[in-house]
Amino acid sequence: MKIIWFKGDLGNQVFSCALYYYLRKKYPHEKIYGCMKAGPSVVVDKYFDLELPKFNKYMDYLLWVLFKFLEVFHINLLRSTDADFKENVIFGYWQNNKFYDRDNKWLKMKLPQDIGQRNWKILKEMKSTNSVSIHVRRGDYLKNQKIYGIDTETYYKNAIAKIKEKMDNPVFFYFSNDMDWVRKNMGDKEHDYYIDWNSGDRSYLDMYLMSNAKANIIANSTFSYWGAYLNENDLVIYPKQWYNKLSKKESPLIFYDEWIAI
């Protein structure tokens, strides 16, 4: 028996599902369960056509209490944190593209019948122009500068310059959880687009729109990573420095050779 500990928001939950599919193939005779109480509510199956591992709310609660206890006392017991999967409970974010195919057919979004008039308009503009989605994640990242704080302004300046080398007349579509800052500091307000209306249960529609751009400039965020991954175009720019240098965390192994690191 193996138990996948689901962690993080929507983007990280997709990684957990990818790992679940991988483990089903690797261990076809083992039962694989999910523990869903490790963080925010598990919503990935609401927005994607993905199957979750079986789970039991009582087992979830007991595991959550047990591992909170072990975490407080810095005891590493029963938890597998590397890819040998020797332990019963598989703990981590598992951001590694060896666990899923480059072909994105396994990952399908669940879209409402009507994505909304403004989203249809943006989709039409994206298809008729040399569209470039730019995701700027601030908000929660500002509270975790020691981990996620990178030189944002330099990165986007260089990424936009690279796009202009690669594309004629690019049109930029901005997505952010801090659009007020983006409007004040980035883009051409007369020619660029600022998508700020998909919030709450509809925020995942930003990811859908990103996946339809001709090119993507992603943030150090799994949300825009999956938007770029779902795209059929390969012009993707990502930050080489995924985490703050002081955090000493290594960048995840999720990028492809044809993508451009800046």
KASUL-V315583 format. One line per field, one symbol per residue. ss: DSSP state (H for helix, E for strand, - for the rest). phi: phi as a letter, one per 20 degrees, with the letter a starting at -180 (. if undefined). burial: 1 if it has 9 or more other ideal C-beta (glycine too) atoms within 8 Angstrom, else 0. Layout:
# KASUL-V315583
ss: ???
phi: ???
burial: ???
This chain:
# KASUL-V315583
ss: -EEEE----HHHHHHHHHHHHHHHHH-----EEEE--------HHHHE-----E--HHHHHHHHHHHHHHHH------EE--------EEE----EHHH----HHH--E-------HHHHHHHHHHHH-EEEEEEE--HHHHHHHHHH---HHHHHHHHHHHHHHH---EEEEEEE--HHHHHHH-------EEE----HHH-HHHHHHH----EEE----HHHHHHHH------EEE------HHH-----E------EE-
phi: .cceefcneggffffffffgffffffcfddecdddddfaggfcfffdceceeffbcfffgffffffffffffeldecmeedceelfefdedqdlebffebfffeffddeedfgceofffffffffffecefcecdcdclfffecffddfcfgffgfgfffffgffecelfddcecaebfgffgfdcndfededcecdecmfdfffffffgfdffbcdeefbfffgffffffeedecdcfgefcggffmeeffecedgffdec
burial: 0111111111111111111111110010000111100000011110110101101000111011001001000000001100001000110011111010000001101000001100110110110011111111110010011011010000110111011000100111111101101110001000011110010000011111111111111111111111110110101111101111000000100000001001
